[in-house]
Amino acid sequence: MSEIPPAPSDSQLICAKCQQPLVLGKVTASYLGNDFPVDLLRCPGCGFTYVPEALALGKMLDVERALEDK
């Protein structure tokens, strides 16, 4: 999975729990025993990861369907 740059408005996102701005960082998405490194916005305090709707309903959904079809 390739890096998805945050939308301009995403740079203003604040963690509801920690009240810290989210920063771009490496996370590992896992599905059906497969791991995918991806850069996403996350909270430096608690580690909450923000998955933009476009990514969840686009590329991630495509990968999910491909894996389930195997």
Secondary structure, DSSP 4 states (H G I P E B T S, - for coil): ----PPPGGGGG-B-TTT--B-EEEEEEEEETTEEEEEEEEE-TTT--EE--HHHHHTHHHHHHHHHHH-
